């Protein structure tokens, strides 16, 4: 397979891993002879339907997440292909996942591996998932309905749809709502297990940072992975649009481009013109991310352009795009960043308070603050269970990108100054977030070192996750029966 096939195929298989936490690169299946730990995975919280990577935006390039236990496929002979700690994996489960994997590979345009090899990899992936789910349940990890609903909304947003549109699309693909929700709940269980067993135990010392900085000198900057933050305005073009409709959509995109080139605020134009979800929620900002997590069209259109450059309208199957280069980073260490100043109220969950109960209480706090009946800082001082910020009225101070856990970071990026988020579940509990202000700031030497710490931590998480899954798999009893067919 060529490089393009390798990347597309890896993305297809990794998307079946569902919600993956940072450091979970071993979670996806790999091509033959691919070095361990280099399989691509989707971010957390990730879409079960992967965004397209071949020049489209807002379109779906992958199918739903893993096939759940007990799934059926009419016309396939069902039998047990493996037993995992006394729990069976059936032929139907493997075949269901296999068919969806092959469809995804075809959509990505990659060369198709042999069915025998692919069936084996799918079976091994199902075994690893089963072992993790068993471990999660034995550890008492639970996912309640509020967390599940939050994840559903996140998946739909990542695919540029409302929840109703998302489920309608799944239904057309033959995937029922209840099946999807059951699979999504399993993925959340796996994610929480990883967070507890791996993420919380990884530590980065000052010596680790010193070693990283010695091994990654500035002279090698050209070889480092690039990250970019793009502003994005999408003017959708309907499927099977007439030439007149295409012309009208092009004219609207051109009008937005002229406004931007005349000096209009990007966020204002995005909110007025963009049909993409980030247009309303984040002022059109897609967020700082590695270039391989952007559609190829976006990367090629902005390659080599300086920060502040505007490109477009650029045509894709989804419509017309306007792209602004907001930030360009090498190896995660920019000279300046957009910092956020926020405060929050945290309610910790457990036997005495479920996530649903905490969310209901925080929703009431939010209603009271927005109605002018309560002060956010006063509520934080009285009720927040974050010992570090409660006495300061929930004030978290100025934060650089990537400083918070992914779910918190994503919710914060979607806010405008003065906005208060809906209740949000993370590994720490349930939060209510208020964004106070944002600013562009130059990084101090200490802050640049902190960014290097994040890079080192991600590498250590990858290694720790691989070791943990290998150990978990080695301790499991797995009996292979008849091969899948």
C-alpha positions in Angstrom: 0.0 0.0 0.0 1.2 3.5 -0.7 1.4 6.2 2.0 -2.1 7.6 1.2 -3.6 4.1 1.4 -1.8 3.5 4.7 -3.1 6.7 6.3 -6.7 6.3 5.0 -6.8 2.6 6.1 -5.4 3.4 9.6 -8.0 6.2 10.0 -10.8 3.8 9.1 -9.8 1.1 11.5 -9.1 3.6 14.3 -12.5 5.1 14.0 -14.0 1.8 15.1 -12.2 2.2 18.4 -14.7 4.9 19.2 -14.0 7.4 22.0 -10.3 7.3 22.7 -8.5 9.2 25.3 -5.1 10.9 24.8 -2.4 8.3 24.7 -4.7 5.6 23.4 -2.8 5.0 20.1 -2.7 1.3 20.6 -6.5 1.2 20.5 -6.8 1.2 16.7 -6.1 -1.7 14.4 -3.0 -1.5 12.2 -1.8 -2.4 8.8 0.5 -5.4 8.5 4.0 -4.5 9.6 2.9 -1.1 11.0 5.0 -0.3 14.1 3.2 -0.6 17.3 1.7 2.6 18.7 1.5 4.3 15.3 -2.2 3.6 14.5 -4.2 6.7 14.1 -7.0 7.3 16.6 -9.8 9.9 17.0 -9.7 12.5 19.8 -11.8 12.6 22.9 -14.6 13.1 22.8 -14.3 11.6 19.2 -17.0 11.2 16.7 -18.2 7.7 15.9 -18.5 9.0 12.4 -15.1 10.4 11.4 -14.9 13.8 9.6 -13.8 13.4 6.0 -10.0 13.7 5.3 -10.1 13.9 1.5 -11.1 17.5 0.8 -14.5 17.6 2.4 -15.9 19.3 5.5 -19.0 18.6 7.4 -19.5 15.3 5.7 -19.2 11.7 7.0 -16.4 9.5 6.0 -16.9 6.6 8.4 -19.6 4.4 9.8 -20.8 3.9 13.3 -18.7 2.6 16.2 -18.1 -1.0 17.2 -20.7 -3.8 16.8 -22.2 -4.5 20.2 -22.5 -7.9 21.8 -25.5 -9.8 20.5 -25.7 -7.9 17.3 -27.3 -9.9 14.5 -26.8 -10.1 10.8 -29.4 -11.8 8.7 -28.1 -14.6 6.5 -24.8 -15.2 8.4 -24.3 -18.4 10.3 -23.7 -17.5 13.9 -21.4 -19.4 16.2 -18.8 -18.7 18.9 -15.4 -17.7 17.5 -13.7 -16.9 20.8 -14.4 -16.9 24.5 -13.0 -14.1 26.6 -13.0 -14.8 30.4 -16.2 -17.0 29.8 -17.9 -14.3 27.7 -18.4 -15.3 24.0 -17.5 -13.3 20.9 -19.7 -14.5 18.0 -19.2 -14.8 14.3 -22.0 -12.2 13.7 -20.1 -9.6 15.8 -17.0 -10.1 13.7 -18.9 -10.1 10.4 -20.9 -7.0 11.3 -17.7 -5.1 12.2 -15.9 -6.5 9.2 -18.5 -5.3 6.7 -18.5 -1.8 8.2 -14.7 -1.7 8.2 -14.5 -2.8 4.5 -17.1 -0.1 3.6 -15.0 2.5 5.4 -11.8 1.4 3.7 -13.6 1.7 0.3 -14.8 5.2 1.2 -11.3 6.3 2.1 -9.9 5.0 -1.2 -7.4 2.7 0.4 -6.2 -0.6 -1.0 -8.3 -3.4 0.5 -6.3 -6.0 2.5 -7.2 -9.7 2.4 -10.4 -10.5 4.2 -8.7 -13.2 6.2 -6.2 -10.8 7.6 -8.8 -8.1 8.3 -11.2 -10.6 10.0 -8.3 -11.6 12.3 -7.6 -8.0 13.2 -11.2 -7.2 13.8 -11.5 -10.3 16.1 -8.4 -9.2 18.1 -9.9 -5.7 18.4 -13.2 -7.1 19.7 -11.3 -9.3 22.2 -9.4 -6.3 23.6 -12.6 -4.3 23.9 -14.3 -7.1 25.7 -11.4 -7.4 28.2 -11.5 -3.7 28.9 -15.3 -3.6 29.4 -15.1 -6.5 31.8 -12.4 -4.8 33.8 -14.4 -1.5 33.8 -17.5 -3.2 35.2 -15.5 -5.2 37.8 -14.0 -1.9 38.9 -17.5 -0.4 39.5 -17.2 2.2 36.7 -20.6 3.4 35.5 -21.9 5.7 32.8 -25.2 7.3 33.6 -27.8 8.8 31.2 -26.6 12.4 31.4 -23.0 11.5 30.4 -24.4 9.4 27.6 -26.6 12.2 26.3 -23.6 14.6 26.4 -21.5 12.2 24.3 -24.4 11.8 21.8 -24.5 15.5 21.3 -20.8 15.7 20.9 -20.8 13.0 18.2 -23.6 14.8 16.3 -21.8 18.1 16.5 -18.5 16.7 15.2 -20.4 15.5 12.2 -22.1 18.9 11.7 -25.6 17.6 12.4 -28.3 18.0 15.0 -29.0 14.8 17.0 -32.1 14.1 15.0 -30.3 14.4 11.7 -27.5 12.2 13.1 -29.9 9.4 14.1 -31.7 9.7 10.8 -28.4 9.1 9.0 -27.6 6.2 11.2 -31.0 4.7 10.5 -30.4 4.9 6.7 -27.1 3.1 7.3 -29.0 0.3 9.1 -27.9 1.2 12.7 -30.6 1.7 15.2 -30.6 4.3 18.0 -30.6 1.9 20.9 -27.8 -0.1 19.4 -25.7 3.0 18.9 -26.4 4.2 22.4 -25.4 0.8 23.9 -22.1 0.9 21.9 -21.5 4.5 22.8 -22.0 3.7 26.5 -19.4 0.9 26.2 -16.9 3.3 24.6 -17.4 5.7 27.5 -16.8 2.9 30.0 -13.5 2.0 28.1 -12.5 5.7 28.2 -13.1 6.0 31.9 -11.2 2.9 32.6 -8.2 4.3 30.7 -8.4 7.6 32.5 -8.3 5.8 35.8 -5.8 3.1 35.1 -3.4 4.9 32.8 -3.9 8.7 32.5 -3.9 9.4 36.2 -0.7 7.5 36.8 1.5 9.1 34.2 3.9 11.6 35.7 6.4 13.9 33.9 9.6 14.9 35.8 11.8 17.9 35.2 14.4 15.5 34.0 12.0 14.1 31.4 11.5 17.7 30.0 15.2 18.4 30.0 15.8 15.2 28.0 13.0 16.1 25.5 14.4 19.5 25.0 17.9 18.1 24.4 16.6 15.6 21.9 14.4 18.1 20.0 16.7 21.0 19.3 15.4 24.1 17.3 17.8 23.1 14.5 15.4 20.2 13.7 12.3 22.4 13.5 11.7 21.6 9.9 11.2 17.9 10.8 8.7 18.5 13.6 5.0 17.9 13.2 3.0 21.0 12.3 -0.1 22.1 14.1 -2.4 24.8 12.9 -5.5 26.7 14.0 -7.8 27.7 11.2 -10.8 30.0 11.1 -13.5 28.4 9.0 -16.6 29.6 7.2 -18.7 27.0 5.4 -21.5 27.8 3.0 -23.2 24.5 2.4 -24.3 23.4 -1.1 -27.2 20.9 -1.0 -26.8 17.5 -2.5 -27.9 17.4 -6.2 -28.0 21.2 -6.2 -29.0 22.9 -9.5 -26.5 25.2 -11.2 -28.5 28.2 -10.0 -28.3 27.0 -6.4 -24.5 26.5 -6.7 -24.2 30.0 -8.1 -26.2 31.5 -5.3 -24.1 29.6 -2.7 -20.9 30.7 -4.4 -22.1 34.3 -4.4 -22.9 34.1 -0.6 -19.4 32.7 0.1 -17.8 35.5 -2.0 -19.8 38.1 -0.1 -18.4 36.7 3.2 -14.9 36.7 1.7 -15.2 40.4 0.7 -16.4 41.3 4.2 -13.4 39.6 5.7 -10.9 41.1 3.3 -12.3 44.6 4.1 -11.4 44.1 7.7 -14.6 42.6 9.3 -14.2 40.5 12.5 -13.9 36.9 11.6 -16.1 35.6 14.4 -18.9 38.1 13.4 -18.8 37.0 9.8 -18.7 33.3 10.8 -21.8 33.7 12.9 -23.6 35.4 10.1 -22.6 33.3 7.1 -21.2 29.9 8.3 -23.3 26.7 8.2 -20.7 24.8 10.2 -21.4 24.2 13.9 -18.2 26.0 15.0 -19.5 29.2 13.2 -22.0 29.8 16.0 -20.3 28.1 18.9 -16.6 29.1 18.5 -16.6 32.1 16.1 -15.5 29.8 13.3 -12.3 28.7 15.1 -11.5 25.0 14.5 -8.9 24.9 17.2 -5.2 24.1 17.3 -4.6 20.5 16.0 -2.0 18.5 14.0 -2.3 18.9 10.3 -3.3 15.2 9.9 -6.5 16.0 11.8 -7.6 18.5 9.2 -9.1 17.7 5.8 -6.4 17.5 3.1 -8.1 20.3 1.2 -7.7 22.6 4.2 -4.0 21.7 4.6 -3.1 22.1 1.0 -5.0 25.4 0.6 -3.2 27.0 3.5 0.2 25.4 3.2 3.1 27.9 3.4 0.8 30.9 4.1 1.7 33.3 6.9 -0.5 33.7 10.0 -3.4 36.0 9.2 -3.8 34.9 5.5 -7.3 34.3 4.1 -8.1 31.7 1.5 -11.2 31.0 -0.5 -13.9 30.4 -1.4 -12.6 26.9 -1.9 -15.0 24.3 -3.3 -15.5 20.8 -1.8 -18.4 18.3 -2.1 -19.8 19.9 1.1 -19.9 23.5 -0.3 -17.7 26.6 -0.3 -15.1 27.2 2.4 -13.2 30.3 3.6 -10.1 29.6 5.7 -8.0 31.9 7.8 -4.7 30.9 9.2 -5.0 31.9 12.9 -2.0 30.1 14.4 0.8 27.9 13.2 2.8 25.8 15.6 5.8 23.5 15.4 6.0 20.7 17.9 3.3 22.2 20.1 5.4 25.2 21.1 4.1 28.5 19.7 5.6 31.9 20.4 2.1 33.3 21.2 -1.2 31.7 22.1 -4.8 32.7 22.6 -5.3 32.4 26.4 -8.7 32.0 28.1 -9.7 33.3 31.5 -12.5 31.3 33.0 -14.1 30.2 36.3 -16.1 27.1 37.1 -18.2 25.3 39.7 -17.3 21.6 40.2 -19.6 19.0 41.8 -17.9 15.7 42.3 -19.9 12.6 41.6 -20.0 9.2 43.4 -22.3 7.1 45.5 -23.9 10.1 47.1 -24.4 12.2 43.9 -24.9 10.9 40.4 -23.9 12.8 37.3 -27.5 13.4 36.5 -28.2 14.9 39.9 -25.1 17.1 39.8 -26.1 18.3 36.3 -29.6 19.2 37.5 -28.2 21.2 40.4 -25.7 23.0 38.1 -28.4 23.7 35.5 -30.4 25.4 38.3 -27.3 27.5 39.3 -27.0 28.5 35.6 -30.6 29.5 35.4 -30.3 31.7 38.5 -27.2 33.4 37.3 -28.6 34.2 33.9 -31.8 35.5 35.5 -29.8 37.8 37.7 -30.9 36.0 40.8 -27.5 34.8 41.9 -23.8 35.6 41.4 -21.6 33.0 39.8 -18.6 33.7 42.1 -20.7 33.5 45.2 -22.2 30.2 44.1 -18.7 28.9 43.4 -17.4 29.9 46.8 -20.4 28.2 48.5 -20.9 25.1 46.5 -17.8 24.2 44.3 -15.9 21.2 45.3 -12.7 22.3 43.6 -10.5 23.2 46.6 -8.1 25.1 44.5 -10.5 27.6 42.9 -13.6 27.6 45.1 -12.3 30.2 47.6 -11.5 32.4 44.6 -15.0 32.3 43.3 -14.2 29.5 40.9 -11.5 31.6 39.2 -9.1 29.4 37.2 -6.9 32.2 36.0 -5.4 32.6 32.5 -4.9 29.3 30.7 -3.1 28.3 27.6 -4.6 25.9 25.0 -4.3 22.3 26.0 -4.1 23.0 29.7 -7.4 21.4 30.6 -8.8 17.9 29.9 -10.2 17.6 26.3 -13.9 17.7 27.3 -13.4 20.9 29.3 -11.2 22.4 26.7 -13.7 21.8 23.9 -16.6 23.3 25.9 -14.4 26.3 26.8 -13.5 27.0 23.2 -17.2 27.0 22.2 -17.9 29.9 24.6 -17.9 33.6 24.0 -16.8 36.0 26.8 -19.7 36.2 29.2 -21.2 32.9 28.2 -22.0 30.1 30.7 -21.8 26.5 29.5 -24.3 23.8 30.1 -23.3 21.3 32.7 -20.3 19.3 31.5 -19.1 15.9 32.6 -15.3 15.2 32.9 -13.3 12.6 34.8 -13.3 15.1 37.8 -17.1 15.4 38.1 -19.6 17.8 36.6 -18.7 21.4 35.8 -20.4 24.7 35.1 -18.0 27.0 33.2 -18.1 30.8 32.6 -15.7 32.3 30.1 -14.6 35.8 31.4 -12.2 36.9 28.6 -9.6 36.0 26.1 -6.3 37.5 25.1 -3.4 36.9 22.7 -0.3 36.5 24.8 3.4 35.8 24.3 4.6 32.7 26.2 7.2 33.0 28.9 10.1 30.6 29.1 8.2 28.8 31.9 5.0 28.5 29.8 7.0 27.1 26.9 8.5 24.6 29.2 4.9 23.7 30.3 4.0 23.1 26.7 7.0 20.8 26.3 5.7 19.0 29.4 2.4 18.3 27.6 4.2 16.9 24.6 6.3 14.6 26.8 3.1 13.5 28.7 1.4 12.6 25.5 4.3 10.4 24.5 4.4 8.7 28.0 0.7 8.1 27.8 1.1 6.3 24.5 3.7 4.1 26.0 1.8 3.5 29.2 -1.4 2.7 27.4 0.3 0.1 25.1 1.9 -1.6 28.1 -1.3 -1.6 30.1 -3.4 -3.1 27.2 -0.7 -5.7 26.6 -0.8 -6.7 30.3 -4.6 -6.7 30.4 -4.7 -8.9 27.4 -2.0 -11.3 28.7 -4.0 -11.8 32.0 -7.2 -12.6 30.2 -8.3 -16.1 29.4 -9.0 -16.3 25.7 -10.1 -19.5 24.0 -10.2 -19.4 20.2 -12.9 -21.6 18.6 -13.8 -21.8 14.9 -12.4 -18.9 12.8 -14.9 -16.3 11.7 -16.3 -16.6 8.2 
